[in-house]
Amino acid sequence: MLTSRIILVSLFIVCLSACQTVKFGDLFSGSPESEKSAPSEAPMVKETAMQPQQLLSSLSVESKQTFSIDDESRAQKALEDSYTNQPSQWQNTSSELVILPVKTFEQETGKFCREYKGTVITKAKEIGITSTACRQDNGLWVRQLK
């Protein structure tokens, strides 16, 4: 009985140690000083030019829209927390975004990857892409360039 409890507690600790927090403002914006200068009473949603490795970059190119750091954070969370074929969707200022993980697999190197569909829905059109992202050691999902 004691052995099984020790094993359960050990598994729990291992699972918790795999959880990591990523501060997207540092990763995707210019300098952290620019965020510090914003007034604290009104949170700003910062628009950013998509880098090729970001999850929404291909969708940004196809739809000719710029997405915020918050949108990229939500896409990251969708790949981290959603089950296969469980969509995550949210509304931003100009459209609705949907991220749908469709396949999860492990590379030979041991990194986990997910194929996902990204969709942006506006009043005029619906644009979708399919891409693959792999989870890095720091917990960040990075889109794989083909």
N, C-alpha and C positions, 0 to 999 in steps of 0.2 A: 504494500500500500504506500509506504513512504517512497519507495523507488519510483512508482508511477507518478506521484506528486512532484518529485524532483524533475522527472523527465518533462512533465507538463509545464512546470515553471521555467525550465530551461528553454523549451520551445517558444514560450511566450516572450522571454527575454530576447531570443534570437529574432523573432518577428518584429519586436519593437525596435531593435537596433537597426533593422533594415529600413525603417521609416526615416525619411530625411525631409528637411524643409529647404526650399529653394526661394531665394529672394529675387524675383524676376526683374525688379527695378535695376538691380546691379548688373544683371546679365544682359538685358536688352536695351537699356537706355544708354545715353552717353555717360555722363559723370554723375555720381551720387549727389554731388553738391547742388546740381540743378534741381533735384527733387526737394532738397532741404529748404530752398528759397521760396517754395510755394506756400501760400497761406495755409495754416493748419485747420482753420474752421471750415473751409470748402474743399473737399477732396477733389482733385483734378484727375480726369481720365486722360492719360497721356497717349497721344497717337504716336506711332513709331513706324519707321520704314522697316519692312520685314527683311530679315536676313534669310538666306537660302535654307539654313538648317532649322528655322522655326516651323512649327507645325502648320501655321496658317499662311506661310509664305506663298505656296503655290496657289492657294485659294485667293490670296490678295492679288496676285498677278492676273489670274483668270477673270476675277470680278472687277478689277481696277478700283479696289477699295483699300483703304488703309485701316488696319485693325489696331486696337489699343493693347497695352501691356496686360490689362485685365482680360481681354479676349484670349490672348496667348496663355495666360495663367489658367483660364477655364478649360482651354484645350488640353493643357498639360494635365490638369486634374481629371479630365474625362478619360485620358489614356491610362492614368494611374489607378483610378477608382472604379471605372465602369466595367461591367462584364461584357463579353463578346456579344454583339448584336443588341446591346443596351444603349440607346442614343442619349446623348447629353445635349440639351439645347438651351439657348438663352437669347435674349433680345439685346442688341446694342443700339447705338443712336440711330443707325440708318437701315438695319436689317436684322434678320434672325439667323443665328449660326447653329449648325448641328454637327456634332462629331459622333461618328458611329464606329467603334472598333469592330472589325469583321473577322480578324484572325490574329491569334497570338502564337508565337513560336520562339524557340531558343536557337540562337546561332551556335556554330561549333565553338566559338570563343566563350560561350556561356552567357552572353548578353541576351536579354529578352527583347523581342521586337513585336510590334503590332502593326498590322495592316489596318488602315482606317479610311473611312469616307468622310470628307468634309463637305458641307453644303452651306451656301449662303443664299438666303431667300429675301428678295426685295419685293416691292409692289410690282415691279416690271418683269422680273425674271428670277429663275432659280438656277444656280451654277453649282456643280459638284465636281470634286476631284477625288481620286483614290491615291493614297500614298502609304509609305511605310516609315515608321519611326522606331528607333532602338533606345532602350533605357541605359543611360550612362551611369557610371559608378556614383556620381553625385545625386542621382535620382531624376535628372532632367531627361526628358524624351527629346531626341534629336531626329529630325526628318532626314532620311537617307536620300542622297542625291543619286539619280540613276545614271 
